[in-house]
Amino acid sequence: VAVTGTASTYVTTTKESAATANVANGVFSTTPTPTISGSPVAGQSLGINVGTWAPSQDSFSYQWSVGGAAVTDGTGAASTYVVKAADAGSTITVTVTAKKAGFDNASKTSSATGTVTLPSIASAPTPSISPTTALKVGATLTANPGTAPAGATVKSYQWSRATTST
């Protein structure tokens, strides 16, 4: 700081203080652990509850991780994450970084989700066999898979035979 003094019949004089030590960046006093909302099921969207940071941040950045590895395909830095089929069997976390001018960035990582699963077909079709009457050795049976929901296909057939003794 510079101080200037004046008085009548005196020369105006200015004196400067010694410089202070460097001013350190501020530190966030409250850094809540973020929580993930949504279900870890392929095709579902996950969101983040970042909580209330103090002082309030200028912005947040995000980094989603699957199985401990950062998602680097361009979707890993968004505030939401759409679970992929390739994520099945892994857990998901997100690291939130708060930024504020004059403050050190602060990061917190969420707890892991449950293990990612693939979705179930809500109304699986009931298969049938034809013919259902007049069955005898050498007869040809046909599997009718039923009507699958839109987008589903039959992947395989597994025949089984029950034997009965009389």
SULFEN-V916975 format. One record per residue. N is the residue number from 1. SS is DSSP state (H for helix, E for strand, C for the rest). OMEGA is omega in radians with two decimals (* if undefined). D_FIRST is the distance of its C-alpha to the first C-alpha in Angstrom with 1 decimal. Layout:
<<N	SS	OMEGA	D_FIRST> <N	SS	OMEGA	D_FIRST>>
This chain:
<<1	C	3.07	0.0> <2	E	3.13	3.8> <3	E	3.13	6.6> <4	E	3.12	10.1> <5	E	3.08	13.3> <6	C	3.03	16.8> <7	C	-3.13	20.2> <8	C	-3.12	23.7> <9	C	3.06	25.2> <10	C	3.07	21.9> <11	C	3.07	19.9> <12	C	-3.06	16.6> <13	E	3.09	13.9> <14	E	3.08	10.3> <15	E	3.12	8.4> <16	E	3.09	5.6> <17	C	3.03	5.5> <18	C	3.12	8.0> <19	C	3.07	8.0> <20	C	3.00	9.7> <21	C	3.11	13.3> <22	C	3.12	14.5> <23	C	-3.13	14.8> <24	C	3.03	18.6> <25	C	3.05	20.8> <26	E	3.13	22.1> <27	C	3.09	25.7> <28	C	-3.13	28.5> <29	C	3.09	29.6> <30	E	-3.13	33.0> <31	C	-3.08	35.1> <32	C	3.07	38.7> <33	C	-3.14	41.6> <34	C	3.06	43.1> <35	E	3.14	46.8> <36	E	3.07	49.3> <37	E	-3.13	51.7> <38	C	-3.10	55.1> <39	C	3.13	58.0> <40	C	3.14	58.0> <41	E	-3.12	61.1> <42	C	-3.13	61.6> <43	C	-3.14	61.0> <44	C	3.12	58.8> <45	E	3.07	55.2> <46	E	3.09	52.6> <47	E	-3.09	49.4> <48	E	2.91	46.2> <49	E	-3.05	44.7> <50	C	-3.10	41.1> <51	C	-3.11	40.3> <52	C	-3.13	37.0> <53	C	3.09	33.8> <54	E	-0.16	30.6> <55	C	-3.11	28.2> <56	C	-3.07	30.4> <57	C	2.99	30.6> <58	C	-3.13	30.2> <59	E	3.03	33.5> <60	E	2.89	36.1> <61	E	-3.01	38.1> <62	E	3.00	41.5> <63	E	3.08	43.7> <64	E	3.09	47.3> <65	E	3.10	49.3> <66	E	-3.13	53.1> <67	C	3.12	54.6> <68	C	-3.13	51.2> <69	E	3.14	50.9> <70	E	3.07	48.3> <71	C	-3.03	50.0> <72	C	-3.08	49.3> <73	C	-3.13	51.7> <74	C	3.13	49.2> <75	C	-3.04	49.9> <76	C	-3.10	47.8> <77	C	-3.12	44.4> <78	C	3.13	45.5> <79	C	3.02	45.0> <80	C	3.14	48.8> <81	E	3.07	51.3> <82	E	-3.08	55.0> <83	C	-3.11	57.0> <84	C	3.08	59.2> <85	H	3.14	62.7> <86	H	3.13	61.6> <87	H	-3.07	59.2> <88	C	3.13	62.2> <89	C	3.14	62.3> <90	C	2.99	58.5> <91	C	-3.08	55.7> <92	E	3.01	52.6> <93	E	3.02	48.9> <94	E	3.05	45.8> <95	E	3.13	42.2> <96	E	3.09	39.5> <97	E	3.10	36.0> <98	E	-3.14	33.2> <99	E	3.09	30.3> <100	C	3.13	27.0> <101	C	3.12	24.0> <102	C	-3.13	21.3> <103	E	2.98	24.0> <104	C	3.05	26.5> <105	C	3.10	30.0> <106	E	-3.11	32.4> <107	E	3.04	36.2> <108	E	3.14	39.1> <109	E	3.14	42.8> <110	C	2.92	45.6> <111	C	3.13	48.8> <112	C	3.02	51.6> <113	C	2.94	54.2> <114	C	3.14	57.8> <115	C	3.13	59.8> <116	C	3.10	60.2> <117	E	3.02	63.8> <118	C	-3.13	65.8> <119	C	3.07	67.0> <120	C	3.03	70.5> <121	C	-3.02	73.0> <122	C	-3.11	73.2> <123	C	3.14	76.9> <124	C	-3.13	78.6> <125	C	3.10	82.1> <126	C	-3.14	85.2> <127	C	3.07	87.4> <128	E	3.14	91.2> <129	E	3.05	94.2> <130	E	-0.12	97.2> <131	C	-3.13	100.0> <132	C	3.14	100.0> <133	C	3.12	103.8> <134	C	3.14	106.7> <135	C	3.10	104.8> <136	C	3.12	106.8> <137	C	3.13	106.5> <138	C	3.13	105.7> <139	C	3.11	104.2> <140	C	3.08	101.0> <141	C	3.13	98.0> <142	E	3.09	95.1> <143	E	3.05	91.6> <144	E	-3.01	90.1> <145	C	-3.05	86.3> <146	C	-3.11	85.8> <147	C	-3.14	83.3> <148	C	3.06	79.8> <149	C	-3.13	76.7> <150	C	3.09	75.1> <151	C	-3.14	73.5> <152	C	3.09	75.4> <153	C	3.08	78.2> <154	C	-3.12	80.8> <155	C	-3.10	79.8> <156	C	3.06	82.9> <157	C	3.06	86.1> <158	C	3.11	87.3> <159	C	3.03	91.0> <160	C	-3.11	92.3> <161	C	3.04	95.9> <162	C	3.10	97.0> <163	C	-3.14	100.4> <164	C	3.07	102.6> <165	C	-3.13	105.8> <166	C	*	108.7>>
